[in-house]
Structures are given as structure tokens and as C-alpha cells.
Amino acid sequence: NFRSLIQCTIVGLVFSLDPNLYCSKDMTGRSIPSIEESFVQIFGGDFDINSDIEILMAQIFIRHGARTLSFEPEHCWMNYNVPWDCNITLLEMPKNRAEEDSTSQEEVYPLFMKLYQNDVNGTQKTTLMGTCQMGQILQEGIEQEIANGNHLKDSYICNNGKLCLFDSQASALESLTSASETEVKLRSTDIQRTLLSGQALVATFFNFKGESGGALSTEEPANVSVVNDTDIPSADNATTTEEGGIRKLWEVADFIVPWYTSDYDVDRLYYNDKACPRLLDFEGEARSSDLYKSEMFKKEEVRLLNETVSALWGTEEVDWRYTFDCLLTAFCTNGQYPALSEKDLSDALNVGAFINSFY
């Protein structure tokens, strides 16, 4: 059951992981083992991989890539001063899809670039004191998901018959543009970092840059995502129709892909006690267990670590949700973080990850 699963994750978690593993700096280690390797490890070698096994479906779950701080900086250590500036943004165009388009070909709908403003004169400041949204994905995070997309492409698009989901890049793309949820369905939480992480992976897996074709839909998109502001079309590179009229900017894209999400408060893709109140009961039982108490309140290592972090944060008690968020984002993005020993840093990240598994 859920409680047993939580308790199983406790053993050996605290003070055991290399903090660099959280950062995924080396994405080569995230490659997917072949079907042959996986089945040999699980079942031994007594089967014919080509006749006995067929891939029918793949359900792929990913985490978002490298991101900015999710909580307010005041929850971090004293004199926190980590600069956050981003070149990842969104292009948006509001449009009522049910409204019949009565504009002429000469008229162009603009795409609006969403920018977080931090006025140098101090009249308007962002929470992170830069050009980034709280918790947003970074360029490095996009690159990580591109690597994930390539790993998936190497594993599932191949010419190996039943051991592949798609036998070619073209058939993979056709499954996406068939507009059938039975072929491919894309779903994420409605958070910038998860949306763009998934979109970077999908664009890589289906290799949009390498394919051409008609749009999946002839309707105008309500929201167009781009990975950086260099992708924004300008009047200089706008395309024209055969009749010479200017095409609307959204028509320049070859594909419009449905992407499903939900209101964050009721979404079930993450630990959400609003969507499932019973999770609070499971959490309470896990936190009151002898195993949890012995790990978090009786170990001398944890007591000393709490004292160290409390002194740096200037607080009497450590809130490990904030501690983990502050240290992880600073450490993984080569930002400045407190003068912790390598062991204390590693322990703090591991304890923070352990605590966060209960939220």
C-alpha cells in the first residue's frame, strides 16, 4: 500500500546520494536500456526476444528540467543573493476559436511575448529580482529534455519490428498528426516548467525540424510556446501566400499539437491532497511511524545538520521544503550558496529530498 511504499523509500535514503545526481548534468546516464537488456535482467535468457515480445504501448513520465527557485527568496539563507535571468519565454495569442475569422489576408495577428520585468530604477520588481518567473524552466532544462527526447527516439523509433513503437520517424509523426488520442496523448500539469519540458521532449522525439507537412489543425492556437526569443518570427521573415498576401504568424508553423492539462488545484498528476484528501491520512500515518521518527529525530547526524542549517538561515527551526528548494536550485545552476562543507551540502540535499517525499 501507499504507506508501505513511503516507508520503504526511507531506508538508506538519508545520507546516501551524490548531490550531483539531482542536477542531471550528464544526461548520457539517463539513456534507456534496450528491451533485450531489461528482459535478461528480469527473466534471464530463456526466451526469444523477436517472437515472444511485442511493445504495445509506452507510458512515459518525466520530471521537468533545471529550474529557478519556486519559493520566495526570503525563505532561503540570510543575505540570499542569487541572480535569476532567463531567455526562455512564451509567445501568446488570444483568440476565440468559435469566432469566424472575418479579417482579410493582409491583416496579421500579433504574437505577444511574455516578459518578466525587473525595472532597474526600482519602480517594478520581480520576486526573483531578475527576468525569470518563479519556478520556471531554464535553458539548461530545455537541453536536458531534448536529451530525454533523443533517448526515447533511440529506444522506440526503429526498424526492429515488434520491439518498436514506430518503424520510422514519418510514422511517428503521422501518429501525432492523426488527431486521435488512441495514438498519442500529451498531458502535463499547467505549470510553465512542466509544459515547456514536455514540449521540448516531444518536439525532439517527433523530430519536427526534420519533417514537413500540413498543420495538425487549421484552427488558430491560443498559446504558442517557444524555447527562446530568437525563435520569434518578425515582419522581415514573414511568409506570403501564393496570391502575395501576408500569412498570419500562427500559420507559419507546420504543426499545431493538442496539449492537455488541468487546473492545478484539482490535478492528480502530482501529490495533491485537494484532489485526494485521503493522502493526508497516509501522510500522517507515515510521519508518526517509528521508522520516520528514528530517521529524522533520533540520528545525531540529523541533529547536527539542523543546527548548521538553522544558523545559516537565521531561524530556530528548519523548514526542509524551503531548504531543499534554495540549495538545489543554487547548487545545480552554479549559483552562490552558503559556505557548507561538501558533506553538509550533500546531507542537506538528501534530507530535503527525503522530507519532500512526504509533501
C-alpha positions as CSV (number, residue, x, y, z in Angstrom):
1,N,0.0,0.0,0.0
2,F,0.9,3.7,-0.2
3,R,2.2,3.8,3.4
4,S,4.4,0.8,3.0
5,L,5.8,2.3,-0.2
6,I,6.7,5.5,1.6
7,Q,8.4,3.6,4.4
8,C,10.4,1.5,2.0
9,T,11.8,4.7,0.5
10,I,13.1,5.9,3.8
11,V,15.7,3.2,4.4
12,G,19.1,4.2,3.1
13,L,17.9,7.5,1.6
14,V,19.2,9.9,4.1
15,F,23.0,10.5,3.7
16,S,23.3,8.2,0.7
17,L,23.0,10.1,-2.6
18,D,25.6,12.1,-4.6
19,P,24.0,15.6,-4.8
20,N,25.2,15.9,-8.4
21,L,22.6,13.2,-9.3
22,Y,19.8,15.7,-8.6
23,C,21.2,18.0,-11.3
24,S,21.4,15.6,-14.2
25,K,24.4,17.4,-15.6
26,D,25.4,14.2,-17.5
27,M,22.3,13.2,-19.5
28,T,24.1,10.2,-21.1
29,G,23.4,8.3,-17.8
30,R,19.6,8.8,-18.5
31,S,19.6,6.6,-21.6
32,I,17.0,3.7,-21.7
33,P,18.3,0.1,-21.6
34,S,17.3,-2.0,-24.6
35,I,14.4,-4.4,-24.3
36,E,16.9,-7.3,-24.6
37,E,18.9,-6.0,-21.6
38,S,15.9,-5.4,-19.5
39,F,14.3,-8.8,-20.1
40,V,17.6,-10.6,-19.5
41,Q,17.9,-8.8,-16.1
42,I,14.4,-9.6,-15.1
43,F,13.7,-13.1,-16.6
44,G,17.0,-14.4,-17.6
45,G,17.8,-15.5,-21.1
46,D,15.2,-18.2,-21.7
47,F,13.1,-16.5,-24.3
48,D,13.1,-15.5,-28.0
49,I,13.2,-11.7,-28.0
50,N,11.9,-11.4,-31.6
51,S,9.0,-13.8,-31.4
52,D,7.9,-13.7,-27.7
53,I,7.8,-9.9,-27.1
54,E,5.9,-7.0,-28.6
55,I,5.7,-3.4,-27.5
56,L,2.0,-2.5,-27.4
57,M,2.1,0.8,-25.5
58,A,4.5,3.1,-23.7
59,Q,3.5,5.4,-20.9
60,I,6.3,7.9,-20.4
61,F,6.5,10.1,-17.3
62,I,9.2,12.7,-17.0
63,R,10.3,15.4,-14.5
64,H,10.8,18.9,-15.5
65,G,14.4,20.2,-16.3
66,A,16.6,22.6,-14.4
67,R,14.5,25.5,-13.0
68,T,14.6,28.6,-10.9
69,L,13.6,29.0,-7.3
70,S,10.0,28.0,-6.5
71,F,9.5,29.8,-3.2
72,E,10.2,33.4,-2.2
73,P,13.9,34.2,-1.6
74,E,13.1,35.3,2.0
75,H,12.7,31.6,2.8
76,C,16.4,31.0,1.9
77,W,19.6,31.7,3.9
78,M,20.4,35.1,5.2
79,N,21.6,37.6,2.6
80,Y,20.4,35.4,-0.2
81,N,21.6,37.0,-3.5
82,V,21.3,34.5,-6.4
83,P,20.7,36.4,-9.7
84,W,18.0,34.9,-11.9
85,D,17.8,35.9,-15.5
86,C,16.2,33.9,-18.3
87,N,16.0,33.7,-22.0
88,I,13.1,31.2,-22.0
89,T,9.7,32.8,-22.7
90,L,6.3,32.3,-24.1
91,L,4.6,33.7,-27.2
92,E,0.8,34.0,-26.8
93,M,-2.1,35.0,-29.0
94,P,-5.6,35.2,-27.5
95,K,-8.3,34.0,-30.0
96,N,-11.9,32.8,-29.8
97,R,-11.8,29.6,-31.8
98,A,-15.5,29.6,-32.3
99,E,-15.4,33.1,-33.8
100,E,-15.5,33.1,-37.5
101,D,-12.4,34.8,-38.9
102,S,-13.5,37.9,-40.9
103,T,-10.1,39.5,-41.3
104,S,-8.5,39.8,-44.6
105,Q,-5.3,38.2,-45.7
106,E,-3.5,41.5,-45.4
107,E,-4.1,41.6,-41.6
108,V,-1.7,39.9,-39.2
109,Y,-2.5,38.8,-35.7
110,P,0.4,39.6,-33.4
111,L,2.1,37.1,-31.1
112,F,2.7,38.7,-27.7
113,M,5.9,37.9,-25.9
114,K,5.5,37.3,-22.2
115,L,8.4,39.0,-20.3
116,Y,9.1,39.3,-16.6
117,Q,10.1,42.9,-15.9
118,N,12.6,43.9,-13.3
119,D,12.9,47.7,-13.6
120,V,16.5,48.9,-12.9
121,N,15.0,52.1,-11.4
122,G,13.3,50.1,-8.8
123,T,9.7,51.0,-9.6
124,Q,8.8,47.5,-10.6
125,K,10.5,44.4,-9.3
126,T,10.0,40.6,-9.8
127,T,10.1,38.2,-6.9
128,L,13.4,36.8,-8.1
129,M,14.8,40.2,-8.8
130,G,15.5,39.4,-12.5
131,T,13.8,38.4,-15.7
132,C,12.6,35.0,-14.5
133,Q,9.3,33.6,-13.4
134,M,9.3,31.8,-10.1
135,G,9.9,28.1,-10.7
136,Q,10.3,28.5,-14.4
137,I,12.5,26.2,-16.6
138,L,15.9,27.4,-17.6
139,Q,17.8,26.9,-20.9
140,E,19.7,24.0,-19.3
141,G,16.4,22.4,-18.5
142,I,15.3,22.6,-22.1
143,E,18.6,21.0,-23.2
144,Q,18.0,18.2,-20.7
145,E,14.6,17.4,-22.1
146,I,16.0,17.5,-25.6
147,A,18.4,14.8,-24.5
148,N,15.5,12.8,-23.0
149,G,13.7,13.1,-26.3
150,N,16.7,11.7,-28.1
151,H,16.9,8.8,-25.7
152,L,13.3,8.0,-26.3
153,K,13.7,8.3,-30.0
154,D,16.7,5.9,-29.9
155,S,14.6,3.4,-28.0
156,Y,11.2,3.5,-29.6
157,I,11.7,4.6,-33.2
158,C,13.5,1.8,-35.0
159,N,13.3,-0.9,-37.7
160,N,13.1,-3.8,-35.4
161,G,9.6,-4.9,-35.9
162,K,7.5,-5.6,-32.8
163,L,10.2,-4.2,-30.5
164,C,9.5,-0.6,-31.7
165,L,6.6,1.7,-31.2
166,F,7.2,3.3,-34.6
167,D,9.2,1.9,-37.5
168,S,10.2,5.3,-38.8
169,Q,10.2,9.0,-38.0
170,A,7.5,9.6,-40.5
171,S,5.1,7.0,-39.0
172,A,5.7,8.5,-35.5
173,L,4.8,12.0,-36.8
174,E,1.8,10.6,-38.6
175,S,0.5,9.1,-35.3
176,L,0.7,12.5,-33.7
177,T,-1.0,14.4,-36.5
178,S,-3.8,11.8,-36.8
179,A,-5.6,13.8,-34.0
180,S,-6.5,10.6,-32.3
181,E,-6.0,10.2,-28.6
182,T,-5.6,6.5,-29.0
183,E,-2.4,7.1,-30.9
184,V,-0.6,9.8,-28.8
185,K,-1.9,11.9,-26.0
186,L,0.2,14.6,-24.4
187,R,-0.6,15.7,-20.8
188,S,1.1,17.8,-18.2
189,T,0.3,20.0,-15.2
190,D,-0.4,23.6,-16.1
191,I,3.0,24.8,-14.9
192,Q,5.5,26.6,-17.1
193,R,8.4,24.3,-16.3
194,T,6.4,21.1,-16.9
195,L,4.7,22.4,-20.1
196,L,7.9,23.5,-21.7
197,S,9.8,20.4,-20.5
198,G,7.3,18.2,-22.2
199,Q,7.1,20.2,-25.3
200,A,10.9,20.2,-25.7
201,L,10.9,16.4,-25.4
202,V,8.0,15.9,-27.8
203,A,9.4,18.2,-30.4
204,T,12.7,16.3,-30.3
205,F,11.1,12.8,-30.2
206,F,8.9,13.5,-33.2
207,N,11.7,15.5,-35.0
208,F,9.6,18.4,-36.2
209,K,12.6,20.1,-37.6
210,G,13.3,17.2,-39.8
211,E,9.8,16.8,-41.2
212,S,7.5,19.0,-43.2
213,G,3.8,18.7,-43.8
214,G,0.4,20.3,-43.2
215,A,-0.8,21.5,-39.9
216,L,-2.5,19.2,-37.5
217,S,-5.3,21.7,-37.1
218,T,-6.4,24.7,-39.1
219,E,-7.6,26.5,-36.0
220,E,-5.5,29.2,-34.5
221,P,-3.6,28.4,-31.3
222,A,-4.5,30.1,-28.1
223,N,-0.9,29.8,-26.8
224,V,2.3,29.2,-28.7
225,S,5.4,28.2,-26.8
226,V,9.0,28.8,-27.9
227,V,12.2,27.9,-26.2
228,N,13.9,31.3,-26.6
229,D,13.3,34.7,-28.0
230,T,15.4,34.1,-31.1
231,D,12.6,31.9,-32.5
232,I,10.2,34.8,-32.7
233,P,9.1,35.5,-36.3
234,S,9.5,39.1,-37.4
235,A,8.0,41.1,-40.2
236,D,11.2,40.6,-42.2
237,N,10.8,36.9,-42.4
238,A,7.0,36.6,-42.6
239,T,5.9,34.2,-45.4
240,T,3.5,35.1,-48.1
241,T,0.7,33.2,-49.8
242,E,0.6,32.3,-53.5
243,E,-1.6,35.3,-54.0
244,G,1.0,37.5,-52.4
245,G,-0.9,38.2,-49.2
246,I,0.8,38.0,-45.8
247,R,0.0,34.9,-43.8
248,K,-0.9,35.2,-40.2
249,L,2.0,34.4,-37.9
250,W,0.4,31.3,-36.4
251,E,0.2,29.8,-40.0
252,V,4.0,29.8,-40.3
253,A,4.1,26.8,-38.0
254,D,3.9,23.4,-39.7
255,F,2.1,21.7,-36.9
256,I,-0.4,22.7,-34.1
257,V,-0.4,19.9,-31.5
258,P,-3.1,19.4,-28.8
259,W,-1.7,19.6,-25.3
260,Y,-3.9,18.6,-22.4
261,T,-3.7,19.9,-18.9
262,S,-6.0,20.7,-15.9
263,D,-6.5,23.3,-13.2
264,Y,-3.6,22.9,-10.8
265,D,-5.7,22.7,-7.7
266,V,-7.6,19.6,-8.9
267,D,-4.9,18.0,-10.9
268,R,-3.9,14.4,-10.0
269,L,-0.6,14.3,-11.7
270,Y,1.2,15.3,-8.5
271,Y,0.8,14.7,-4.8
272,N,-2.4,16.8,-4.3
273,D,-4.4,16.4,-1.1
274,K,-7.0,18.7,-2.5
275,A,-7.8,16.2,-5.2
276,C,-7.3,13.2,-2.9
277,P,-7.9,14.1,0.8
278,R,-7.0,10.6,1.9
279,L,-3.4,11.4,1.1
280,L,-3.3,13.5,4.3
281,D,-4.2,10.3,6.3
282,F,-1.5,8.3,4.7
283,E,1.0,11.1,5.3
284,G,0.1,11.4,9.0
285,E,0.5,7.7,9.5
286,A,3.9,7.7,7.7
287,R,5.1,10.7,9.8
288,S,4.0,9.1,13.0
289,S,5.8,5.8,12.2
290,D,8.7,4.6,14.3
291,L,10.9,4.4,11.2
292,Y,10.3,8.0,10.2
293,K,10.9,9.3,13.8
294,S,14.1,7.3,14.2
295,E,15.5,8.6,10.9
296,M,14.6,12.3,11.4
297,F,14.6,12.9,15.1
298,K,17.0,10.4,16.8
299,K,20.0,10.4,14.5
300,E,22.9,12.6,15.7
301,E,23.8,13.4,12.1
302,V,20.4,15.0,11.5
303,R,20.5,16.9,14.8
304,L,23.9,18.5,13.9
305,L,22.8,19.2,10.4
306,N,19.7,21.0,11.7
307,E,21.9,23.2,13.9
308,T,24.2,24.1,10.9
309,V,21.3,25.0,8.6
310,S,19.4,26.9,11.3
311,A,22.5,29.1,11.9
312,L,22.9,29.9,8.2
313,W,19.1,30.6,7.7
314,G,18.8,32.6,10.9
315,T,15.9,30.5,12.1
316,E,15.2,28.4,15.2
317,E,13.7,25.5,13.1
318,V,14.5,24.3,9.6
319,D,11.7,24.0,7.1
320,W,13.3,21.4,4.8
321,R,10.9,22.2,1.9
322,Y,12.4,25.7,1.6
323,T,15.9,24.5,2.4
324,F,15.8,21.9,-0.4
325,D,14.4,24.4,-3.0
326,C,17.0,27.1,-2.1
327,L,20.0,24.8,-2.1
328,L,19.1,22.6,-5.1
329,T,18.4,25.5,-7.5
330,A,21.6,27.3,-6.4
331,F,23.8,24.3,-6.5
332,C,22.6,22.8,-9.8
333,T,22.8,26.2,-11.6
334,N,26.3,27.0,-10.3
335,G,24.9,29.8,-8.2
336,Q,26.2,31.0,-4.9
337,Y,25.2,29.1,-1.8
338,P,26.3,29.2,1.9
339,A,29.7,28.0,3.0
340,L,28.7,24.4,3.6
341,S,31.2,21.5,3.6
342,E,30.7,19.1,0.8
343,K,29.3,16.5,3.3
344,D,26.9,19.1,4.8
345,L,25.7,20.1,1.3
346,S,25.2,16.5,0.3
347,D,23.4,15.7,3.5
348,A,21.2,18.8,3.3
349,L,20.0,17.9,-0.2
350,N,19.4,14.3,0.7
351,V,17.4,15.1,3.9
352,G,15.5,17.8,1.9
353,A,14.6,15.2,-0.8
354,F,13.6,12.8,1.9
355,I,11.3,15.3,3.6
356,N,9.8,16.4,0.3
357,S,8.7,12.9,-0.4
358,F,6.1,13.4,2.3
359,Y,4.6,16.6,0.8
